[in-house]
Amino acid sequence: MESLGATIPPKAERPPSPAKEAKMETPEPESKEPEAEPESEESDVELDLTGVVEPDNDEPLDMGDPSKELSDADLEKFDEKRSEAMGVFSEGEWEKAIGVFTEAILLNAGSAMPFVKRAQCLLKLSKPNACIRDCNRAIEINPDNAAAHKFRGRAHRLLGNFLEAAKDLRLACKIDFDDQADEWLREVTPNVSFINLKLF
């Protein structure tokens, strides 16, 4: 017919059968490995025990006699010994400073200051249990001693007692805000949150 000049319309495409259409619309699901159940978030988050140390089990240091009556001479000697201890402390001689602070404590066991400073030396030597004992004594003498709460909090953190650490460090910052105590508090906060999640 084309030879006679007629134009033949192009072949009409036949619509696909309904069965074929359905097949085209819904592609076969790809065969793939079954998805593993997502693990609960808690299982892949654990306590960060970085920096936790072995507990020290040394003999407790001398705590002096808090009921001792102090003479003027005792107070004078105590002031001298405290100054000497602070000098040694400022030179970073922790072991020696512990000895001199102990002498000051034996002269006047009613002052919180030498206990706190001796606790700080013990902390520097990674002796958290001994540090906690001195801080406990300082807090008995003066419950509002921010430094005693701060160092006790740090000692608890070194032992992995994160809840106690946070409690002490929070209180230290409340009594007398301190950048280092705040930094130590922020350091233990993730572990505290994790423990609280586990508890509740």
C-alpha positions as CSV (number, residue, x, y, z in Angstrom):
1,M,0.0,0.0,0.0
2,E,2.9,2.3,0.7
3,S,3.9,1.9,-3.0
4,L,0.5,3.5,-3.9
5,G,1.3,6.5,-1.7
6,A,-0.7,5.4,1.3
7,T,0.8,6.0,4.7
8,I,0.4,3.2,7.2
9,P,-0.1,4.4,10.7
10,P,2.5,3.1,13.1
11,K,1.6,-0.1,15.0
12,A,-0.4,0.7,18.0
13,E,1.3,-0.7,21.1
14,R,-1.0,-3.1,22.7
15,P,-1.5,-2.3,26.4
16,P,0.0,-4.9,28.6
17,S,-2.3,-7.5,30.0
18,P,-3.5,-6.7,33.6
19,A,-1.4,-9.6,34.9
20,K,1.7,-8.3,33.2
21,E,1.0,-4.8,34.4
22,A,0.7,-5.9,38.0
23,K,4.0,-7.7,37.6
24,M,5.6,-4.5,36.2
25,E,4.3,-2.3,39.0
26,T,5.4,-4.5,41.9
27,P,8.9,-5.5,41.3
28,E,10.0,-8.7,42.8
29,P,11.6,-8.1,46.2
30,E,15.3,-8.6,45.9
31,S,16.5,-11.6,47.8
32,K,18.8,-10.2,50.5
33,E,20.2,-11.3,53.8
34,P,17.6,-11.0,56.6
35,E,18.4,-7.8,58.6
36,A,19.9,-8.5,62.0
37,E,17.9,-7.2,64.8
38,P,19.4,-3.8,65.8
39,E,21.1,-4.2,69.2
40,S,19.6,-2.0,71.9
41,E,21.7,1.1,72.4
42,E,22.6,0.2,76.0
43,S,24.4,-3.0,74.9
44,D,27.0,-1.1,73.0
45,V,27.5,1.6,75.5
46,E,29.5,0.7,78.6
47,L,31.1,2.4,81.5
48,D,34.3,4.2,80.6
49,L,36.8,2.9,83.0
50,T,39.7,4.9,81.6
51,G,41.8,6.2,84.5
52,V,40.4,3.8,87.1
53,V,43.2,2.6,89.4
54,E,43.8,-0.4,91.6
55,P,42.7,0.5,95.2
56,D,45.5,1.2,97.6
57,N,45.6,-0.9,100.8
58,D,48.3,0.8,102.8
59,E,48.1,1.1,106.6
60,P,46.0,4.2,107.5
61,L,48.0,7.3,108.3
62,D,48.1,8.8,111.8
63,M,45.0,11.0,112.3
64,G,46.2,12.6,115.6
65,D,44.0,13.1,118.7
66,P,41.2,15.6,118.1
67,S,40.4,15.8,121.8
68,K,43.9,17.0,122.7
69,E,44.0,20.3,124.5
70,L,46.2,22.7,122.6
71,S,48.6,25.0,124.3
72,D,49.9,28.3,122.8
73,A,53.2,26.5,122.2
74,D,51.4,23.7,120.3
75,L,49.6,26.2,118.1
76,E,52.8,28.0,117.4
77,K,54.6,24.7,116.5
78,F,51.5,23.8,114.4
79,D,51.7,27.0,112.4
80,E,55.5,26.5,111.8
81,K,54.9,22.9,110.7
82,R,52.0,23.8,108.4
83,S,54.2,26.5,106.7
84,E,57.0,24.0,106.3
85,A,54.5,21.4,104.8
86,M,53.1,24.0,102.4
87,G,56.7,24.8,101.2
88,V,57.4,21.1,100.5
89,F,54.0,20.7,98.9
90,S,54.6,23.7,96.5
91,E,57.9,22.0,95.4
92,G,55.9,18.9,94.4
93,E,57.6,16.6,96.9
94,W,54.4,14.6,97.7
95,E,55.9,11.9,99.9
96,K,57.9,14.3,102.0
97,A,54.9,16.7,102.3
98,I,52.7,13.8,103.6
99,G,55.3,13.3,106.4
100,V,55.3,17.0,107.3
101,F,51.5,17.3,107.2
102,T,51.3,14.3,109.4
103,E,53.5,16.1,112.0
104,A,51.2,19.1,111.8
105,I,48.2,16.8,112.3
106,L,49.8,15.3,115.4
107,L,50.2,18.8,116.8
108,N,46.6,19.9,115.9
109,A,44.1,17.2,114.8
110,G,41.3,19.7,115.0
111,S,42.3,21.7,111.9
112,A,40.8,20.5,108.5
113,M,43.5,22.1,106.4
114,P,46.4,19.6,106.9
115,F,44.1,16.7,106.3
116,V,42.9,18.3,103.0
117,K,46.5,19.0,101.8
118,R,47.7,15.5,102.8
119,A,44.7,14.1,100.9
120,Q,45.8,16.1,97.9
121,C,49.3,14.6,98.1
122,L,47.9,11.1,98.4
123,L,45.7,11.8,95.3
124,K,48.9,12.8,93.4
125,L,50.4,9.5,94.4
126,S,47.3,7.5,93.2
127,K,46.3,6.5,96.8
128,P,42.6,7.1,96.6
129,N,41.5,5.1,99.7
130,A,44.0,7.0,101.9
131,C,42.8,10.3,100.3
132,I,39.2,9.5,101.1
133,R,40.1,8.8,104.7
134,D,41.7,12.2,105.1
135,C,38.9,13.9,103.3
136,N,36.3,12.2,105.5
137,R,38.2,13.5,108.6
138,A,38.4,17.0,107.1
139,I,34.6,16.9,106.4
140,E,33.9,15.8,110.0
141,I,35.8,18.9,111.2
142,N,34.3,21.2,108.6
143,P,31.3,19.8,106.5
144,D,31.5,22.9,104.2
145,N,35.1,22.3,103.1
146,A,34.8,22.4,99.3
147,A,38.4,21.1,98.7
148,A,37.8,18.0,100.9
149,H,34.6,17.2,98.8
150,K,36.5,17.9,95.6
151,F,39.5,15.6,96.4
152,R,37.2,12.9,97.8
153,G,35.1,13.1,94.6
154,R,38.3,12.7,92.5
155,A,39.4,9.7,94.6
156,H,36.0,8.0,94.2
157,R,36.3,8.6,90.5
158,L,39.8,6.9,90.4
159,L,38.2,3.9,92.2
160,G,35.3,3.7,89.7
161,N,32.7,4.9,92.3
162,F,31.2,7.3,89.8
163,L,27.9,8.1,91.7
164,E,29.8,9.0,94.9
165,A,32.3,11.0,92.8
166,A,29.5,13.0,91.1
167,K,27.8,13.7,94.4
168,D,31.0,15.0,96.0
169,L,32.1,17.1,93.0
170,R,28.6,18.6,92.7
171,L,28.7,19.6,96.3
172,A,32.2,21.0,96.0
173,C,31.1,23.2,93.1
174,K,28.0,24.2,95.1
175,I,30.0,25.2,98.2
176,D,32.7,27.1,96.2
177,F,32.7,26.8,92.4
178,D,36.0,25.5,91.1
179,D,36.9,25.0,87.4
180,Q,38.9,21.8,88.1
181,A,36.0,20.3,90.2
182,D,33.6,21.2,87.4
183,E,35.8,19.6,84.8
184,W,36.1,16.4,86.9
185,L,32.3,16.4,87.3
186,R,31.8,16.7,83.6
187,E,34.2,13.8,83.2
188,V,32.1,11.4,85.3
189,T,28.7,12.6,84.1
190,P,28.4,10.1,81.1
191,N,29.1,7.2,83.4
192,V,26.6,8.5,86.0
193,S,24.0,8.8,83.3
194,F,24.7,5.2,82.1
195,I,24.5,3.8,85.7
196,N,21.2,5.7,86.2
197,L,19.8,4.2,83.0
198,K,20.7,0.8,84.2
199,L,19.1,1.4,87.6
200,F,15.8,2.7,86.4
